[in-house]
Every structure is written in structure tokens, then in C-alpha cells.
Amino acid sequence: MSFLFFLLTERAVFRCFLLSLHTKQKQKDMKRQAPKLMSLSEMRNIFGPHLPQLREGIFINDEMAILRGSPDIFRLVMRQKPPFSINDHRMGIVLKGSIDANINLVEKHIEGGSLMFLGPGTIIHPKHFSDDLEIYGFALSNRFPMPFTDEQMPAALNGHVRDFQLPVSEADISTALHIVRTLWHVVHQPEYNRLLVSNLVAAQMHHYDALYRQYVGQQQASRSREQTIFDRFIQLVNQHAAKEHQIAFYASRMCLTERYLGTVIRQTSGVTAKEWIDRAVISRIKVELRHTDESVASISEQMNFPNPSFFSKYFKRLTQMTPNEYRES
């Protein structure tokens, strides 16, 4: 009997040891996957020591950053261990090469000849970019004098859409590129003309907005109903998942039954609707835990959980860590 007890005890200890290793590995994996806030100030910290070598490829001040082609910028960014969260507006022109990235839960392959928009709240995980990648564009901090009020902001950029990527004509690329090059020239004048800079940004926003509306019209004419439903669902999840965690909300917004929406999402993507929602919720919680000083109770309340206990159990069920363990890891 004592030998049997000893054997069972040894097996239990061994199982605990394996479980401990498994848990530690998961914690390391979760830490590696924490979205890092890639704000303009963080970019300045990253690029600061390298600015003498990069001055022909990037301009950056408290209000904005302008990128002019250099792939070295992206090599420095990739060293920061993505994924990244973004709290500002970014508008880019992919002139040459290609990028593979996960943007707001969706895998994207973006080729040269495309325009890109990334809005506040975007979570992006760059996976790969080609050696000949050439991107022009700009990022606007919260201090930038926006040329529009919230009510006047062009529809494609007012938060209704969190990101988009558009394959466009050479003429449209040329127009966008001309605006960025003019911005570059203006910000390097002896006297910084904020009004002119703001107006040039407004022109680019109108340009992107018009092209986005044109693209959406073309896509709606050619897409299947199921793909249109999936795209709309992902758009709504990116907008509302911080507070709306149940499929019923999204089905109601789309005037569909929960069952039909769930079936379409699963058949279109191979992933359930609830899992898409959970992915977005967890990503947002991680950003709050990692990059703010808000208490767990405060985050729970902001994200519309019934109480902190339920919030903690939800987070642990999906990440194998409590919110405090994740924050301290």
C-alpha cells in the first residue's frame, strides 16, 4: 500500500511539474503577443538614436511623422516585437514591394500600388515585408491640428472604418504621392506653417475618402452575400467589441438571426462568430492591462462586464492567466 501511495504521489508531482512548464510557456507566449502601443512619441524614442542616418527618410515632431520610402524604418519597427496598437491616424502609400500583416484580426497581403489607412484603435501585427518595400505617408498625433471637426471628418476616416487598403490606379497613387512630397517640402521650411500642413492633410483625407467610397461601391457589386456579411461583421466587431460581447448585438445590427449570422461566419471564415468577438475583446483587454494604469475593476466596468470577478474568469479562461498575472508578467 505504501509503495502504491508513493508511486501515485510521484506521478502527481510529475504531472504538476509538466503543468507548471506548460503554464510558464503559455505565459511567455502571451507576453510575446502583447500589443505594444506604437504611438508617435514611442516612434521618436525608437528612431531618435538613428535620425542622423534616417533624416532623408523620416520627419517627426510632436504633431506628425512623415515617411519617405525608406525600408530601414520598418526594420527598426520590427525589432520592437509586434503586435502593435495604434492610437492615431496613419495614411500610407505602398509604392513598391509588399507587406504581409494581420490588421484588426484579418490577414492582409498588400502589394505595391495600394493606399493604406490605419485608424485609432487598430491592432497590427506585421509578419513580413519584401526587401524592395517603399512606403510614403504620414501619422498624425493627438496634438495635430485636425482640419475637420468630428462631424465634418470624411466618412471613411471618422471611426466608422478602422482600417482599409485600396489597390488604386497610377494616377491616384501619383496624386497621393504628390501631396506627401509637398508636405515633406513644407515641414522643412525655416518657418513651420501649421495651417498649410493641416490643409494638405485635409486634401489627402478627401482623396482617400473618395477612393474608399468608389472601392466599396465596386466591391458590393461583385461580392457574394456571405462575404459581404462577414466583412460587415468584422467591421462591427472592431468598432464595438470593447463593450458588446454577444453575437445577439451584431445579429441585431445586421438585421439577421443569431443562428444565420453564426452559420455564415463559420462557413466563410472557419471560425465561429463568438471566437472572432472574443479575439477582439481579449486584444483590447491586453492593451489596457499592458499600456494603462487602470485597475482591473475599472477596465471591467469600461468594457461592460457585469463585475470584476466575471471579467477575471473570462480573461483567464481564454488566456490561462489572470489579469494581474498578465499585467505583471
Secondary structure, 3 states (H helix, E strand, C coil): CHHHHHHHHHHHHHHHHHHHHHHHHHHHHHHHCCCEECCHHHHHHHHHHHHHHHCCCEEECCCEEEEECCCHHHHHHHCCCCCEECCCEEEEEEEECEEEEEECCEEEEEECCEEEEECCCCEEEEEEECCCCEEEEEEECCCCCCCCCCCCCCHHHCCCCCEEEEECCHHHHHHHHHHHHHHHHHHCCCCCCHHHHHHHHHHHHHHHHHHHHHHHHHHHHHCCHHHHHHHHHHHHHHHHCCCCCCHHHHHHHCCCCHHHHHHHHHHHHCCCHHHHHHHHHHHHHHHHHHHCCCCHHHHHHHCCCCCHHHHHHHHHHHHCCCHHHHHHC
